[in-house]
Amino acid sequence: MYVREILGTLAVGEVISVDDSATQFHVPDDRKGTFDMISVSSRILQQFGSRYDSIKECVQLKNPGGMAYSQCPRVFDVLKEILVVVKKDIIDTDILPSVPLLLTQLESGINVAEFGCATGVILNKLASRFKKSTFLGSDVASEPLVQAREEANIKGLQNVTYDTDNIETISESFKERFDWILTREVIHDLTHPQEALNEIYRCLKPGGIYSMIDVGIEGGITGNIANPSAMFYYSVSSFLCIPESYRKPDSAALGATWGAPLAREMVAKAGFTIINESVSGTDSFEVHFVCKK
Ligand SMILES: C[S@@+](CC[C@H](N)C(=O)[O-])C[C@H]1O[C@@H](n2cnc3c(N)ncnc32)[C@H](O)[C@@H]1O
């Protein structure tokens, strides 16, 4: 009965096709990817539901009210699933082709950091593939780093370490330490994003590259009326990103919809020159800003 009803849902939603007798269902090849999106999106919607009451209280507070991801650690499982299911090829499709010479440098051996790495999905893959390079992953939340370390241990990786750290105040010892720094979907979530960008600049070697992969919506609200992707991002931002960042009176609370123009302005203010911008193959709102020190 459940299968019948689920197939009916997918058929009336035109995700799958159905014959005239309503007994034979078929998944067209060009729709197969939709299932990945549906499985991940349904878990995000579940997060909206479980956070609803807490977020409602935050909205009603006179002072900023927020809710860190670590207050509801299952968020990290959903974020991981996005990288494992939808973004499984991100290194080869969105990261390496966008940064000139990065592949060669990783093969020769460079120092890499990913800030806000959560469960370390990207970093562990990189560490396993580029054995001559060394990788540091950090996140302000300690819970996802447990998973990141476990995965690294299972894979026997000797060239990756994970530490709890705040990207807005990175240790002085990391000054000019890294050749390449990566953040994905982190900067718009921060309490003090400009400080974080300044810190990233400080930690790169002269000439080093910062890959900021982030939501880069163009056109703001008026340019995106009735755009389903924009609706998705505004919702995610209300339930996850604004609560994550809006935890101090002086929080920037940019949210996922901060927009590509502001992103460009802020990396430039930190001292970077953007040498390339590429849009993700799996999400037209996710942009890889390649920034040079
Ligand atoms: C939207 S998640 C992205 C996680 C991961 N990069 C990915 O691509 O799935 C944002 C991450 O930034 C981390 N974060 C938030 N504020 C931070 C801060 N001040 N310093 C370091 N990490 C922070 C969160 O704990 C979370 O893991």
PDBQT file of the ligand as one rigid body, heavy atoms in Angstrom, charges set to zero:
ROOT
HETATM    1  C1  LIG A 301      26.555  24.902   5.994  1.00  0.00    +0.000 C 
HETATM    2  S1  LIG A 301      27.778  24.095   6.913  1.00  0.00    +0.000 S 
HETATM    3  C2  LIG A 301      28.889  23.561   5.629  1.00  0.00    +0.000 C 
HETATM    4  C3  LIG A 301      29.691  22.370   6.053  1.00  0.00    +0.000 C 
HETATM    5  C4  LIG A 301      30.617  21.802   4.971  1.00  0.00    +0.000 C 
HETATM    6  N1  LIG A 301      31.624  22.744   4.579  1.00  0.00    +0.000 N 
HETATM    7  C5  LIG A 301      29.823  21.335   3.756  1.00  0.00    +0.000 C 
HETATM    8  O1  LIG A 301      30.185  21.714   2.635  1.00  0.00    +0.000 OA
HETATM    9  O2  LIG A 301      28.878  20.574   3.926  1.00  0.00    +0.000 OA
HETATM   10  C6  LIG A 301      28.671  25.403   7.706  1.00  0.00    +0.000 C 
HETATM   11  C7  LIG A 301      29.762  24.888   8.613  1.00  0.00    +0.000 C 
HETATM   12  O3  LIG A 301      30.479  26.019   9.148  1.00  0.00    +0.000 OA
HETATM   13  C8  LIG A 301      30.744  25.750  10.519  1.00  0.00    +0.000 C 
HETATM   14  N2  LIG A 301      30.948  27.035  11.203  1.00  0.00    +0.000 N 
HETATM   15  C9  LIG A 301      30.024  27.943  11.571  1.00  0.00    +0.000 A 
HETATM   16  N3  LIG A 301      30.607  28.964  12.216  1.00  0.00    +0.000 NA
HETATM   17  C10 LIG A 301      31.934  28.704  12.242  1.00  0.00    +0.000 A 
HETATM   18  C11 LIG A 301      33.052  29.388  12.761  1.00  0.00    +0.000 A 
HETATM   19  N4  LIG A 301      32.937  30.570  13.375  1.00  0.00    +0.000 N 
HETATM   20  N5  LIG A 301      34.285  28.831  12.627  1.00  0.00    +0.000 NA
HETATM   21  C12 LIG A 301      34.416  27.631  11.995  1.00  0.00    +0.000 A 
HETATM   22  N6  LIG A 301      33.388  26.931  11.479  1.00  0.00    +0.000 NA
HETATM   23  C13 LIG A 301      32.170  27.467  11.599  1.00  0.00    +0.000 A 
HETATM   24  C14 LIG A 301      29.509  24.996  10.984  1.00  0.00    +0.000 C 
HETATM   25  O4  LIG A 301      29.728  24.301  12.198  1.00  0.00    +0.000 OA
HETATM   26  C15 LIG A 301      29.244  24.090   9.796  1.00  0.00    +0.000 C 
HETATM   27  O5  LIG A 301      29.955  22.888   9.881  1.00  0.00    +0.000 OA
ENDROOT
TORSDOF 0
